[in-house]
Amino acid sequence: MVAVMVFAFSFASEVGAQTDVKFIKIATASPGGLWYLAGGKLAPEIKKAIPNIETSSTTGGSVANATAVNKGTEIHLGFNNAAIQALAFAGKDPFKAPHPDLRMIGTLDTMLWHMLVPRSSNIRTVYDLKDRRINLGRVGSLDRHIAIVVLRHYGITADSIKAKGGAVHALSFNDSVDMARDGHLDGVFGVGGVMPFLIDMDTNPGARWLPISGKERDAILADPEMKGFGPGTLKKGLFAGITEDIPTIQVKSTITVN
């Protein structure tokens, strides 16, 4: 969160000279994640530094944020990440056209990929999700993009899960934890640091993190849709449910403008 405050003041000094700027809208992500909290902190800090500027933050997601910032009419700042930025600028899937006006003005933190299941379940690997009830994440989010690519390299798609009797949802972080707590969801995914929804999931119903490693991780990181990602580690003790280092993937989060 310190990085957000530092950015707020550096950004404010630049905007302050532009007298035609009266309102700044910040696109973040789903409630329960760090971007949502960071946007809520950033908006008032910008206003504090530039009294004549009105600010607000709104929910969004990496894919949606990139398109909104590139359009430049309603969203002025968008939280994003190195991987989605590269795809958006080049106009590669999941984007239908290049986003030539997307610009990065700073980085925030390193985002780790989390794949959680209830601790009481018998799910031990990503392969075990082949016929389960999972949440891919909200449409237009980085979480959904990563989940789709990661699962694909384990031979799993939304259609294959449904064909085997499983279910696929597009829920917010908080809603996915609620469903897992009620026994109606087997897989909760997200990318970030120590996010509130991860703490909730780890507390109740209790969580187990699935590893991303070996040839599957190598293939994921070599996938053109995952440009900007690298190997990462969920360190022992990061959450109560992480009792040993767990291999995963990671990417840098960023702030973008038009």
C-alpha positions as a Markdown table, in Angstrom:
| # | Residue | x | y | z |
|---|---|---|---|---|
| 1 | Met | 0.0 | 0.0 | 0.0 |
| 2 | Val | 3.0 | 2.3 | 0.5 |
| 3 | Ala | 3.7 | 2.1 | -3.2 |
| 4 | Val | 0.2 | 3.5 | -3.8 |
| 5 | Met | 0.8 | 6.5 | -1.6 |
| 6 | Val | 4.1 | 7.3 | -3.2 |
| 7 | Phe | 2.5 | 7.0 | -6.7 |
| 8 | Ala | -0.4 | 9.3 | -5.6 |
| 9 | Phe | 1.8 | 12.2 | -4.9 |
| 10 | Ser | 4.1 | 11.8 | -7.9 |
| 11 | Phe | 1.0 | 11.5 | -10.2 |
| 12 | Ala | -0.7 | 14.5 | -8.5 |
| 13 | Ser | 2.3 | 16.7 | -9.2 |
| 14 | Glu | 1.9 | 16.0 | -12.9 |
| 15 | Val | -1.8 | 16.4 | -13.1 |
| 16 | Gly | -1.8 | 19.5 | -11.0 |
| 17 | Ala | -0.3 | 21.5 | -13.9 |
| 18 | Gln | -3.2 | 20.4 | -16.2 |
| 19 | Thr | -6.0 | 22.8 | -15.3 |
| 20 | Asp | -8.4 | 21.1 | -17.7 |
| 21 | Val | -8.5 | 17.9 | -15.6 |
| 22 | Lys | -11.4 | 18.1 | -13.2 |
| 23 | Phe | -12.2 | 14.4 | -12.5 |
| 24 | Ile | -10.1 | 11.3 | -12.3 |
| 25 | Lys | -11.8 | 7.8 | -12.3 |
| 26 | Ile | -9.7 | 4.8 | -11.3 |
| 27 | Ala | -10.5 | 1.3 | -12.5 |
| 28 | Thr | -9.5 | -1.4 | -10.0 |
| 29 | Ala | -10.8 | -5.0 | -9.7 |
| 30 | Ser | -13.1 | -7.3 | -7.8 |
| 31 | Pro | -14.0 | -6.5 | -4.1 |
| 32 | Gly | -11.8 | -8.7 | -1.8 |
| 33 | Gly | -8.6 | -8.1 | -3.7 |
| 34 | Leu | -5.7 | -5.7 | -3.2 |
| 35 | Trp | -6.4 | -3.6 | -6.3 |
| 36 | Tyr | -9.9 | -2.8 | -4.9 |
| 37 | Leu | -8.3 | -1.7 | -1.6 |
| 38 | Ala | -5.5 | 0.2 | -3.3 |
| 39 | Gly | -8.0 | 2.1 | -5.5 |
| 40 | Gly | -9.9 | 3.2 | -2.4 |
| 41 | Lys | -6.7 | 4.5 | -0.9 |
| 42 | Leu | -5.4 | 6.2 | -4.0 |
| 43 | Ala | -8.5 | 8.2 | -4.9 |
| 44 | Pro | -8.6 | 10.3 | -1.7 |
| 45 | Glu | -4.8 | 10.8 | -1.7 |
| 46 | Ile | -4.9 | 12.3 | -5.2 |
| 47 | Lys | -7.8 | 14.6 | -4.1 |
| 48 | Lys | -5.8 | 15.6 | -1.0 |
| 49 | Ala | -2.8 | 16.6 | -3.1 |
| 50 | Ile | -4.9 | 18.4 | -5.7 |
| 51 | Pro | -8.0 | 20.0 | -3.9 |
| 52 | Asn | -9.7 | 21.0 | -7.2 |
| 53 | Ile | -9.7 | 17.4 | -8.5 |
| 54 | Glu | -12.6 | 15.0 | -7.9 |
| 55 | Thr | -11.7 | 11.3 | -7.8 |
| 56 | Ser | -13.4 | 8.0 | -7.5 |
| 57 | Ser | -12.6 | 4.3 | -7.9 |
| 58 | Thr | -14.6 | 1.6 | -9.5 |
| 59 | Thr | -14.4 | -2.2 | -9.9 |
| 60 | Gly | -13.0 | -3.7 | -13.1 |
| 61 | Gly | -10.3 | -6.2 | -14.1 |
| 62 | Ser | -7.2 | -6.3 | -16.1 |
| 63 | Val | -8.7 | -6.9 | -19.5 |
| 64 | Ala | -11.6 | -4.5 | -19.0 |
| 65 | Asn | -9.3 | -1.9 | -17.5 |
| 66 | Ala | -6.9 | -2.0 | -20.5 |
| 67 | Thr | -9.7 | -1.4 | -23.0 |
| 68 | Ala | -11.3 | 1.3 | -20.9 |
| 69 | Val | -8.0 | 3.2 | -20.4 |
| 70 | Asn | -7.2 | 2.8 | -24.1 |
| 71 | Lys | -10.6 | 4.3 | -25.0 |
| 72 | Gly | -9.8 | 7.2 | -22.7 |
| 73 | Thr | -13.3 | 8.6 | -22.2 |
| 74 | Glu | -14.4 | 7.4 | -18.8 |
| 75 | Ile | -11.4 | 5.7 | -17.0 |
| 76 | His | -8.3 | 7.8 | -16.5 |
| 77 | Leu | -6.2 | 5.4 | -14.4 |
| 78 | Gly | -6.3 | 1.6 | -14.6 |
| 79 | Phe | -4.6 | -1.0 | -12.5 |
| 80 | Asn | -3.2 | -3.7 | -14.6 |
| 81 | Asn | -0.2 | -6.0 | -15.1 |
| 82 | Ala | 2.7 | -6.6 | -17.4 |
| 83 | Ala | 1.2 | -9.6 | -19.2 |
| 84 | Ile | -2.2 | -8.2 | -20.1 |
| 85 | Gln | -0.7 | -4.9 | -21.1 |
| 86 | Ala | 1.5 | -6.6 | -23.7 |
| 87 | Leu | -1.4 | -8.6 | -25.1 |
| 88 | Ala | -3.6 | -5.4 | -25.2 |
| 89 | Phe | -1.0 | -3.3 | -26.9 |
| 90 | Ala | -0.5 | -5.9 | -29.6 |
| 91 | Gly | -4.2 | -6.8 | -29.9 |
| 92 | Lys | -3.7 | -10.4 | -29.1 |
| 93 | Asp | -6.2 | -12.8 | -27.5 |
| 94 | Pro | -8.3 | -12.0 | -25.4 |
| 95 | Phe | -8.3 | -8.6 | -27.2 |
| 96 | Lys | -9.8 | -8.2 | -30.7 |
| 97 | Ala | -7.7 | -5.2 | -31.7 |
| 98 | Pro | -4.5 | -3.4 | -30.7 |
| 99 | His | -4.6 | -0.8 | -27.9 |
| 100 | Pro | -2.1 | 1.8 | -29.2 |
| 101 | Asp | -3.0 | 4.4 | -26.5 |
| 102 | Leu | -2.3 | 2.3 | -23.5 |
| 103 | Arg | 0.7 | 3.5 | -21.4 |
| 104 | Met | 2.3 | 2.3 | -18.2 |
| 105 | Ile | 3.4 | 4.9 | -15.7 |
| 106 | Gly | 4.5 | 2.8 | -12.8 |
| 107 | Thr | 4.6 | -0.6 | -11.1 |
| 108 | Leu | 3.1 | -1.6 | -7.8 |
| 109 | Asp | 3.9 | -5.0 | -6.5 |
| 110 | Thr | 4.5 | -8.6 | -7.5 |
| 111 | Met | 1.3 | -10.6 | -7.9 |
| 112 | Leu | 1.4 | -14.4 | -7.1 |
| 113 | Trp | -1.0 | -16.9 | -8.6 |
| 114 | His | -3.2 | -18.7 | -6.0 |
| 115 | Met | -5.3 | -21.8 | -6.6 |
| 116 | Leu | -7.1 | -22.8 | -3.4 |
| 117 | Val | -9.4 | -25.6 | -2.5 |
| 118 | Pro | -11.1 | -26.5 | 0.8 |
| 119 | Arg | -8.6 | -28.1 | 3.1 |
| 120 | Ser | -11.0 | -30.9 | 3.9 |
| 121 | Ser | -11.3 | -31.9 | 0.2 |
| 122 | Asn | -9.3 | -34.7 | -1.5 |
| 123 | Ile | -8.1 | -32.3 | -4.2 |
| 124 | Arg | -4.2 | -32.3 | -4.3 |
| 125 | Thr | -3.3 | -31.2 | -7.8 |
| 126 | Val | -4.7 | -29.0 | -10.6 |
| 127 | Tyr | -5.5 | -32.2 | -12.5 |
| 128 | Asp | -8.0 | -33.1 | -9.7 |
| 129 | Leu | -10.2 | -30.1 | -10.7 |
| 130 | Lys | -11.2 | -31.8 | -14.0 |
| 131 | Asp | -14.8 | -32.5 | -12.8 |
| 132 | Arg | -15.2 | -30.1 | -9.9 |
| 133 | Arg | -17.1 | -26.9 | -9.2 |
| 134 | Ile | -14.7 | -23.9 | -9.8 |
| 135 | Asn | -14.7 | -20.2 | -10.1 |
| 136 | Leu | -12.8 | -18.8 | -13.1 |
| 137 | Gly | -13.2 | -15.2 | -11.9 |
| 138 | Arg | -15.1 | -12.3 | -13.3 |
| 139 | Val | -15.3 | -11.8 | -17.0 |
| 140 | Gly | -12.6 | -9.3 | -18.1 |
| 141 | Ser | -10.3 | -10.0 | -15.1 |
| 142 | Leu | -6.7 | -11.1 | -15.0 |
| 143 | Asp | -7.7 | -13.9 | -12.7 |
| 144 | Arg | -10.0 | -15.4 | -15.3 |
| 145 | His | -7.4 | -15.1 | -18.1 |
| 146 | Ile | -4.7 | -16.9 | -16.0 |
| 147 | Ala | -7.2 | -19.6 | -14.8 |
| 148 | Ile | -8.2 | -20.4 | -18.4 |
| 149 | Val | -4.5 | -20.6 | -19.6 |
| 150 | Val | -3.3 | -22.6 | -16.6 |
| 151 | Leu | -6.1 | -25.1 | -16.7 |
| 152 | Arg | -5.6 | -25.6 | -20.4 |
| 153 | His | -2.0 | -26.7 | -19.8 |
| 154 | Tyr | -3.4 | -29.4 | -17.4 |
| 155 | Gly | -5.8 | -30.6 | -20.1 |
| 156 | Ile | -8.8 | -28.9 | -18.6 |
| 157 | Thr | -11.3 | -26.4 | -20.1 |
| 158 | Ala | -14.6 | -25.0 | -19.0 |
| 159 | Asp | -16.4 | -27.2 | -21.4 |
| 160 | Ser | -14.6 | -30.4 | -20.3 |
| 161 | Ile | -15.4 | -29.7 | -16.7 |
| 162 | Lys | -19.1 | -29.3 | -17.5 |
| 163 | Ala | -19.1 | -32.4 | -19.6 |
| 164 | Lys | -17.8 | -34.4 | -16.6 |
| 165 | Gly | -20.5 | -33.1 | -14.3 |
| 166 | Gly | -18.6 | -30.1 | -12.8 |
| 167 | Ala | -19.6 | -26.4 | -12.8 |
| 168 | Val | -17.9 | -23.2 | -13.8 |
| 169 | His | -18.7 | -19.8 | -12.3 |
| 170 | Ala | -17.8 | -16.2 | -12.9 |
| 171 | Leu | -17.9 | -14.8 | -9.4 |
| 172 | Ser | -16.2 | -12.1 | -7.4 |
| 173 | Phe | -13.6 | -13.0 | -4.9 |
| 174 | Asn | -15.9 | -12.6 | -1.9 |
| 175 | Asp | -18.8 | -14.5 | -3.5 |
| 176 | Ser | -16.5 | -17.4 | -4.4 |
| 177 | Val | -15.3 | -17.8 | -0.8 |
| 178 | Asp | -19.0 | -17.6 | 0.5 |
| 179 | Met | -19.8 | -20.5 | -1.9 |
| 180 | Ala | -16.8 | -22.5 | -0.8 |
| 181 | Arg | -17.7 | -22.0 | 2.8 |
| 182 | Asp | -21.2 | -23.2 | 2.1 |
| 183 | Gly | -19.9 | -26.3 | 0.4 |
| 184 | His | -20.9 | -25.3 | -3.1 |
| 185 | Leu | -17.5 | -24.6 | -4.7 |
| 186 | Asp | -14.3 | -26.6 | -4.9 |
| 187 | Gly | -11.9 | -24.2 | -6.5 |
| 188 | Val | -11.1 | -20.6 | -5.7 |
| 189 | Phe | -8.5 | -18.7 | -7.8 |
| 190 | Gly | -6.9 | -15.3 | -7.7 |
| 191 | Val | -3.7 | -13.4 | -8.4 |
| 192 | Gly | -2.1 | -11.0 | -5.9 |
| 193 | Gly | -0.5 | -10.8 | -2.5 |
| 194 | Val | -2.1 | -11.2 | 0.9 |
| 195 | Met | -5.6 | -10.4 | -0.3 |
| 196 | Pro | -8.6 | -10.3 | 2.1 |
| 197 | Phe | -10.5 | -13.0 | 0.4 |
| 198 | Leu | -7.5 | -15.4 | 0.7 |
| 199 | Ile | -7.4 | -14.8 | 4.4 |
| 200 | Asp | -11.1 | -15.5 | 4.6 |
| 201 | Met | -10.8 | -18.7 | 2.7 |
| 202 | Asp | -7.8 | -19.8 | 4.8 |
| 203 | Thr | -9.8 | -19.1 | 8.0 |
| 204 | Asn | -13.1 | -20.6 | 7.0 |
| 205 | Pro | -13.5 | -23.2 | 5.6 |
| 206 | Gly | -9.7 | -23.6 | 5.6 |
| 207 | Ala | -7.6 | -23.7 | 2.4 |
| 208 | Arg | -5.1 | -25.9 | 0.6 |
| 209 | Trp | -2.9 | -24.2 | -2.1 |
| 210 | Leu | -2.3 | -26.2 | -5.3 |
| 211 | Pro | 1.3 | -26.2 | -6.7 |
| 212 | Ile | 2.1 | -25.1 | -10.2 |
| 213 | Ser | 5.4 | -26.7 | -11.2 |
| 214 | Gly | 7.3 | -29.0 | -13.5 |
| 215 | Lys | 6.7 | -29.4 | -17.2 |
| 216 | Glu | 3.2 | -27.8 | -16.8 |
| 217 | Arg | 4.7 | -24.6 | -15.3 |
| 218 | Asp | 7.3 | -24.5 | -18.0 |
| 219 | Ala | 4.6 | -24.8 | -20.7 |
| 220 | Ile | 2.5 | -22.1 | -19.1 |
| 221 | Leu | 5.4 | -19.7 | -18.9 |
| 222 | Ala | 6.3 | -20.4 | -22.6 |
| 223 | Asp | 2.7 | -19.7 | -23.7 |
| 224 | Pro | 2.5 | -16.4 | -25.7 |
| 225 | Glu | -0.6 | -15.5 | -23.7 |
| 226 | Met | 1.5 | -15.4 | -20.5 |
| 227 | Lys | 4.2 | -13.0 | -21.6 |
| 228 | Gly | 5.5 | -11.1 | -18.6 |
| 229 | Phe | 5.0 | -14.0 | -16.1 |
| 230 | Gly | 7.8 | -15.8 | -14.4 |
| 231 | Pro | 8.2 | -18.6 | -11.8 |
| 232 | Gly | 7.2 | -17.7 | -8.2 |
| 233 | Thr | 6.9 | -19.2 | -4.8 |
| 234 | Leu | 4.2 | -19.0 | -2.1 |
| 235 | Lys | 6.5 | -18.9 | 0.9 |
| 236 | Lys | 5.9 | -21.0 | 4.0 |
| 237 | Gly | 3.9 | -19.0 | 6.5 |
| 238 | Leu | 2.5 | -16.5 | 4.0 |
| 239 | Phe | -0.9 | -17.8 | 5.2 |
| 240 | Ala | -1.7 | -20.2 | 8.0 |
| 241 | Gly | -2.6 | -22.9 | 5.4 |
| 242 | Ile | 0.8 | -22.7 | 3.7 |
| 243 | Thr | 3.1 | -25.0 | 5.7 |
| 244 | Glu | 5.8 | -25.3 | 3.1 |
| 245 | Asp | 7.0 | -23.4 | 0.1 |
| 246 | Ile | 4.6 | -23.9 | -2.8 |
| 247 | Pro | 5.7 | -23.3 | -6.5 |
| 248 | Thr | 3.5 | -21.0 | -8.6 |
| 249 | Ile | 3.8 | -18.2 | -11.2 |
| 250 | Gln | 4.0 | -14.5 | -10.8 |
| 251 | Val | 3.7 | -11.1 | -12.6 |
| 252 | Lys | 4.2 | -7.4 | -11.9 |
| 253 | Ser | 1.1 | -5.2 | -11.3 |
| 254 | Thr | 1.1 | -1.8 | -12.9 |
| 255 | Ile | -0.8 | 1.5 | -13.3 |
| 256 | Thr | -1.8 | 2.5 | -16.8 |
| 257 | Val | -3.1 | 5.7 | -18.4 |
| 258 | Asn | -4.2 | 6.8 | -21.9 |
